[in-house]
Amino acid sequence: MQITPIDFRGQPAVRATGADGSTLTVALHGAHVLSWTTADSVERFYLSPRAVFDGKTAIRGGVPLCCPQFNQRGALPKHGFMRNLPWESEGSGAEAGTLAFRLRDNEATRAIWPHAFEARLAATLAPGRLRIALTLTNIDSAPWAFAAALHSYLRVDDIAQVRLEGLEGANRWDSLRDDRHVETAAALRFDAEFDSVYAAPAEPLRLVQPGGTLAVAQSASCTETVVWNPGAELCAKLSDMPADGYRNMLCVEAARIDEQVTLAPGAQWQGWQQLTVL
C-alpha cells in the first residue's frame, strides 16, 4: 500500500492506494474518512460538494465520528467534539493496509468534557473491503461514560432505487414519529425523510442497488444501527448540502447510543464497521 500526504480542499489529509488500485482518503480534521474508491474506480462514500473545509466545522459526508455524545443527547455540542478537532496521524501499517490516527484530551476538551482519554481511529483497506475501527481508552483516574457512532454516508446512484435488507424483526425507534415498534419490512425503501434507530442485527445488512450490493457489518459492541436520509424537504434546508444531495446518499451507522458505555480507569472499548462489496 502506498501512503501519500495530500491537501484536500485546503486541509491536510492522507491517501492510501492499494495494490489493486483502490484508494482511501482520510482528513486529519476529525480523523474523517472522506473517500473510498474500489478497484473498479467506484466511489463508495458520499461527500457533499458543499461540505465546509475550514479545519473547525464538521464535514458533511464521508464518515464523521460522533463521540463522546450522539446527536443532542447530552450537554455537549451536537455529536460531541471529536469530529471537530485535528487528530495526529500515527503513520500506517502499510503491509496491513491500515491508516491510523490519534486524539488525546487537551485543555479545550477538558473545558467542556472534564475527562482524560485517548481515541484512536484505524481505517483498514483491502480488496473490495474497508474496516473502520474507533478505540477509546480511559487514561483518567475515575470512570467516565460516552456514546459513539460511525456516521457513514454511503453513496448511492439514486435513493429511489435503493433497498436496505437485514433489519426485519429488529426493534425500531422512528425518531420522526417518536414511535417504537418491530420492523416488519423485509427491505427498507426510501421515498421521504427517514430517521430511525434499530437494535443492531447479528448478520450484516445488504445495501442493494442496480449497480451492485454492499454488505454492512458492525461489531457487537455497537448495539444500534442508525439509518438516515434527509429527504427533499430537510435537505433543501441544509446549507452544506445541494438541494438534491439526498438522492445520492444513505447513512447507515454503527452506533452505541441507547445505553452509554462506562469505562473504568485503564479500560478500553472498540467499535467498528466493515463494508464489503459483494
Summary of the structure (lengths in Angstrom):
residues: 278
radius of gyration: 17.9
end to end distance: 22.2
largest distance: 52.3
contacts: 933
relative contact order: 0.17
helix: 8%
strand: 51%
